[in-house]
Each structure stands twice: as C-alpha cells, then as structure tokens.
Amino acid sequence: MNGYPRTVLKLLVAAIAVLAFPAVALSVGQSTTVGQSAAVSQFPPKAVVGAGTINVPTLLVRKAPNGSSSVIARLSEFRPQDYRPRAILAIGSKMAAPAKRKPGSAKVATSTTPAWYKIAVPGRPNGRTGWVKAKEVSIRPMPWQVVVFRGSRMLQLWKGKQLVYTNRVAVGAPGMETPLGLYYVTVRFKPIREPFLGAFAFETSAYSKLSDWPGGGKVGIHGTYQPQLLGQAVSHGCVRMSNTAAGFLRDRVPVGTPIRILP
C-alpha cells in the first residue's frame, strides 16, 4: 500500500473495522465499547420448538425417541421445593409415523403431529438433552430468547428475529465462570428475603461451580444494587444486570424462555 497518504490509510482501516464489527443495538441510554461490540453477534439465535409444562405425575426422559430407549432422567409434574408447575424447553421433535396405505387407497399425508419432543434436561451436568412423549407434555411457541455474551459481558433480548434490548451485565468470576450452553427460565420472582438479587430475578436451569443462589447451585439472572460492578466478572456464576434492565425483562420474559450463554 506504498504511495497512499497516511490519512487515507487510517480511513481504510477504520472502514474495514466497521464492516467487520457492526455496532451493537443498544437500549435507550446505554453505551458500549469497541471491544464489547466486536464480540456481540447481531444474528438472531436459532429458534426453539417451544416451551411448556408436564401433564403426567412423572415424565420419563429417554436417550432416544422410542419407548424402549433407556431412561436418563425423571421429571416431576411439580417442583418439590415450591409445588410450581415444572417448565420444560423443547428444542427438537420427531413426527408420528404415517399410517400404512392400503392397496388402492389415496396417498396418506405426511404426519405433522409430533410423537416425541427433544428437551433440555435441567440439572447436573449441564447440557444434557433427552426425548419425551409429546402426549405427556403441553408445548407452546416461544418467541422470546435471552442471549448472554460472557466475554463481552453483554445481554440481548430477542423476539423472533428482532433484537429488542441490549444491556451490560456482570458474569461469574474466574474459577466460578457462568456456564456456557443453552438453558431456560424455570422461575420468576421478586426477591423479598434476598435483597442482593435486586429488583427482580429469574432462576434458570443452569448450574454453576459455586452459587449464592437460594437453595444453592443454580445460576440466576437478576438485578443488582451494585451497578458499579456491571461489565465485570465478579459473581459466583449468576448474571447480574441493572434493576432497570431487570424490570424490562420482567415485563417480557416468561417462564420457559430460552437462555443462551455464549463465549
């Protein structure tokens, strides 16, 4: 590139950087740094099948979508600690086999009714999946998704393919890192006895190495009364956000919402 004036070279480098790292869409009043925007994707997360509840006292989760496959987990219809309906997240499905066509009869239409759902299995170890009978659960579409970028310490809220909200968060400290993976909201609540959880809190299906979450072990996404720590890796595994952000998510994020924690 010999022969180009120094000013032109600087402009070319700046233009390449802008094309490579599109700016982060921010909520009103928020700001970010160049380093953070470079590590935050602007592509919508992969859609899930849906979320819902269990219709039987004990749901058998199998390794493969057939009744003879080994059982890898058993999920009760209600959470034993508070008797709330247990939420599940469906990330895949297998359709029912079409009926056999009789000789001379019209062609049988391909089935559009799921026989099995592939679900995210809560509990340790993180990241397990399994299959459940579709007739034993109730699944509804889920347009909302929360995405957390652990490295850049940013949170996104998506509705379908639309980026609705972005804000800065705090994540787990070294040795207590917020676990990567696909999880979902299991409980929503306003903290009363746990003021350190801020104005509103979401319990998730993820487990951390060490957690100060009520009951222990769980990863939460919650507000904080220490906003000066946002943007840092300081928690025991939970994702902390401002109380303003917690209020914004409170009004939009239902139980069952997928949570993707990415590098």
C-alpha positions in Angstrom: 0.0 0.0 0.0 3.0 2.3 -0.5 2.0 5.6 -2.1 -1.2 6.1 -0.1 -1.3 9.1 2.2 -1.3 8.3 5.9 -4.8 9.8 6.3 -6.2 7.6 3.6 -4.7 4.5 5.2 -6.3 5.4 8.5 -9.7 5.8 6.8 -9.4 2.5 5.1 -8.5 0.7 8.3 -11.5 2.3 10.1 -13.9 1.4 7.3 -12.7 -2.3 7.4 -13.2 -2.4 11.2 -16.8 -1.0 10.9 -17.7 -3.6 8.3 -16.2 -6.5 10.3 -17.7 -5.5 13.6 -21.2 -4.0 13.3 -22.3 -1.8 16.1 -24.4 -3.3 18.9 -28.0 -2.2 19.1 -28.5 -0.6 22.5 -31.4 0.3 24.6 -32.1 3.9 25.2 -29.4 5.5 27.4 -26.9 2.6 27.1 -23.4 2.7 25.8 -20.7 0.2 24.9 -17.1 0.0 24.0 -15.5 -1.0 20.7 -14.1 -4.2 22.3 -17.5 -5.2 23.5 -19.3 -4.6 20.2 -16.7 -6.7 18.4 -17.7 -9.8 20.5 -21.5 -9.4 20.2 -23.4 -11.1 17.4 -26.2 -9.3 15.6 -27.6 -12.5 14.2 -30.8 -13.8 15.8 -30.4 -17.0 17.9 -31.7 -20.3 16.5 -35.4 -20.8 17.1 -36.6 -23.5 19.5 -39.7 -25.6 19.2 -41.3 -24.1 22.2 -41.8 -24.3 26.0 -44.4 -25.8 28.2 -45.4 -27.9 31.2 -45.7 -31.6 32.1 -49.1 -33.4 32.0 -48.2 -36.6 34.0 -47.0 -37.1 37.6 -43.6 -38.3 36.4 -42.2 -37.6 33.0 -39.7 -40.2 31.7 -36.9 -38.6 29.7 -35.3 -41.1 27.3 -32.0 -41.2 25.5 -33.7 -41.8 22.1 -37.2 -41.1 20.8 -38.6 -44.6 21.4 -40.3 -46.4 24.3 -37.6 -49.0 24.7 -34.7 -46.5 25.0 -33.0 -46.1 28.4 -34.4 -43.5 30.8 -31.8 -40.8 31.6 -34.0 -38.6 33.9 -37.3 -38.4 35.6 -39.0 -35.0 36.0 -42.0 -34.5 38.4 -45.0 -32.5 37.2 -44.5 -30.0 40.0 -41.3 -28.7 41.6 -40.9 -30.4 45.0 -39.5 -27.2 46.6 -42.4 -24.9 45.9 -45.0 -27.0 44.0 -45.0 -24.7 41.0 -45.6 -26.4 37.6 -42.2 -27.6 36.2 -41.3 -25.8 33.0 -39.6 -27.7 30.1 -37.9 -26.4 26.9 -38.4 -28.3 23.6 -35.6 -27.9 21.2 -36.5 -30.6 18.7 -39.2 -33.0 17.7 -39.9 -36.3 15.9 -43.1 -36.6 13.9 -45.5 -39.5 14.3 -45.1 -42.3 11.7 -47.8 -42.0 8.9 -50.4 -44.8 8.8 -49.7 -47.6 6.3 -51.6 -47.0 3.0 -54.0 -49.7 2.0 -53.8 -51.0 -1.6 -55.9 -48.9 -3.9 -56.4 -46.1 -1.3 -55.4 -42.5 -1.7 -51.9 -41.4 -0.7 -51.5 -40.9 3.1 -50.5 -37.4 4.0 -47.2 -37.0 6.0 -47.9 -36.6 9.7 -47.5 -33.1 11.2 -48.1 -34.2 14.7 -45.0 -34.6 16.9 -44.8 -38.0 18.6 -41.7 -37.0 20.6 -40.0 -33.8 21.8 -36.3 -33.4 22.4 -35.9 -31.3 25.6 -33.2 -29.6 27.5 -32.8 -31.6 30.7 -32.3 -29.5 33.8 -29.7 -30.5 36.4 -26.1 -31.5 36.7 -24.3 -32.0 34.4 -25.3 -29.0 32.3 -26.1 -29.5 28.6 -28.0 -32.8 28.8 -30.8 -33.5 26.3 -33.4 -36.2 26.1 -36.7 -37.3 24.5 -40.2 -37.3 26.0 -43.5 -38.4 24.6 -45.4 -35.5 23.1 -48.7 -36.6 24.6 -47.3 -36.3 28.1 -46.4 -32.6 27.8 -48.0 -29.3 26.6 -45.7 -27.3 24.4 -46.5 -23.7 23.1 -44.4 -21.5 20.8 -41.7 -19.4 22.5 -40.7 -16.3 20.5 -38.5 -14.7 23.3 -34.8 -15.6 23.8 -32.2 -14.2 26.1 -28.5 -14.3 24.9 -25.6 -13.5 27.2 -22.1 -13.0 25.8 -19.8 -13.9 28.7 -16.7 -12.4 27.2 -18.1 -9.0 26.3 -20.5 -9.1 29.3 -23.5 -8.1 27.3 -27.1 -9.3 27.3 -29.5 -9.3 24.4 -33.3 -9.9 24.4 -34.7 -11.2 21.1 -38.3 -11.6 20.0 -38.2 -13.9 17.0 -35.6 -12.3 14.6 -36.0 -8.8 16.2 -33.4 -7.6 18.7 -35.5 -5.8 21.3 -33.0 -4.9 24.0 -29.3 -4.9 24.9 -27.6 -4.1 28.2 -24.4 -4.6 30.1 -24.1 -7.4 32.7 -21.7 -8.9 35.2 -20.8 -12.6 35.0 -19.0 -15.2 37.0 -15.5 -14.5 38.4 -12.5 -16.7 37.4 -13.0 -20.2 38.8 -16.8 -19.5 39.1 -17.5 -18.8 35.5 -21.1 -18.5 34.3 -21.5 -21.9 32.4 -21.8 -21.8 28.6 -24.7 -23.5 26.9 -28.5 -23.5 26.3 -30.7 -23.2 29.3 -34.1 -21.7 30.2 -36.1 -19.7 32.8 -37.5 -22.1 35.4 -38.9 -19.5 37.9 -39.6 -15.7 38.0 -39.9 -13.8 41.3 -39.5 -10.5 43.1 -36.8 -11.0 45.8 -38.0 -10.3 49.3 -35.6 -12.1 51.6 -32.7 -11.8 49.1 -32.1 -8.1 48.5 -28.7 -8.9 46.8 -30.8 -10.2 43.9 -32.0 -6.7 43.1 -35.5 -5.7 41.9 -36.3 -8.9 40.0 -34.8 -12.3 39.5 -35.0 -15.2 37.1 -34.0 -18.7 38.1 -32.5 -20.8 35.3 -31.9 -24.5 34.5 -28.1 -24.0 34.6 -25.9 -25.0 37.4 -22.6 -23.3 38.4 -19.5 -24.5 40.2 -20.4 -22.2 43.1 -23.5 -20.1 43.6 -25.1 -17.9 46.2 -28.5 -18.6 44.7 -31.2 -19.5 47.2 -31.0 -23.3 47.6 -27.5 -23.4 46.1 -26.1 -24.3 42.8 -28.5 -22.6 40.4 -27.5 -19.9 38.0 -29.8 -16.9 38.1 -30.2 -13.7 36.0 -31.1 -10.9 38.4 -30.9 -7.3 39.2 -28.3 -5.7 41.5 -27.9 -2.8 43.9 -24.2 -2.6 42.9 -24.4 -1.2 39.3 -20.8 -0.1 39.6 -19.8 -3.8 39.2 -21.6 -4.3 35.9 -19.3 -5.1 33.0 -17.0 -7.2 35.3 -16.5 -10.8 36.1 -17.4 -10.7 39.8 -20.3 -13.1 40.6 -20.5 -16.7 41.8 -21.8 -17.7 38.4 -25.0 -15.7 38.2 -25.6 -13.0 35.5 -26.2 -9.6 37.2 -27.9 -6.7 35.4 -29.2 -3.3 36.4 -32.5 -3.1 38.2 -33.8 -1.1 35.2 -32.9 -4.0 32.9 -34.4 -6.5 35.3 -37.7 -4.5 35.2 -37.6 -4.5 31.4 -37.1 -8.3 31.2 -39.7 -8.8 34.0 -42.4 -7.4 31.7 -41.5 -9.6 28.8 -39.7 -12.8 29.7 -41.9 -15.7 30.8 -41.1 -19.0 32.4 -39.6 -21.3 29.7 -37.7 -18.6 27.8 -34.5 -20.0 26.3 -31.2 -18.5 27.6 -28.1 -18.9 25.5 -24.8 -18.2 27.3 -22.1 -17.8 24.7 -18.4 -17.2 24.8 
